[in-house]
Amino acid sequence: MKKKNFILKNKYRIVIDKLGWNTSDIDDFGQVELSKKSPYGEDFSIIISVDNFENKIANYEFDPEDHVEEMIMAKQQGFKGVPSVFTLCEDAKGIEAMIEELQEKIDLVK
């Protein structure tokens, strides 16, 4: 079976780069990892399918509360470097804003 050639359109790459997100190579499943430092320095990333990318990114949902809970659990399990709950909450709001900005800018070029 021939491997499908997945491509992330250049117009999306330009927006992603302008907003300071990094992209991984597209994997064999047609997914790309978008990563960026959060406002408080967390290495944050999302994985999006490049097939119908604009709709996938538009429908990506980030839940700040779930993110904070996951980080608190990681801290309880010994993960080093997790900041205070206040900082986690502020950072989660910042992450949500980063994703919303990405969604808005991608929507403008689709």
Residue pairs with C-beta under 8 A, 6 or more apart in sequence:
3 28
4 30
6 26
6 30
6 50
6 51
7 26
7 50
8 23
8 26
8 32
8 50
8 53
9 53
11 109
12 53
12 54
12 106
12 109
13 23
14 109
15 102
15 105
15 106
15 109
16 23
16 34
16 102
18 105
19 36
19 98
19 101
19 102
19 105
20 36
21 34
21 35
21 36
21 102
22 34
22 35
22 36
23 32
23 33
23 34
23 35
24 32
24 33
24 34
24 35
25 32
26 32
26 50
29 49
30 49
30 50
30 51
31 47
31 48
31 49
31 50
32 47
32 48
32 49
32 50
33 45
33 46
33 47
34 45
34 46
34 47
34 48
34 102
35 43
35 44
35 45
35 46
36 44
36 45
36 98
37 43
37 44
38 44
38 91
38 94
38 95
38 98
39 90
39 91
39 94
39 95
39 98
40 83
40 87
40 90
40 91
40 94
42 91
42 95
44 95
44 98
46 60
46 62
46 99
48 56
48 57
48 60
49 56
53 106
54 106
54 107
54 110
57 102
57 103
57 106
58 103
58 106
58 107
60 99
60 103
62 95
62 96
62 99
64 89
64 92
64 93
64 95
64 96
65 92
67 88
67 92
67 95
68 85
68 88
68 89
68 92
71 82
71 88
72 82
72 85
72 88
74 82
75 82
82 88
83 91
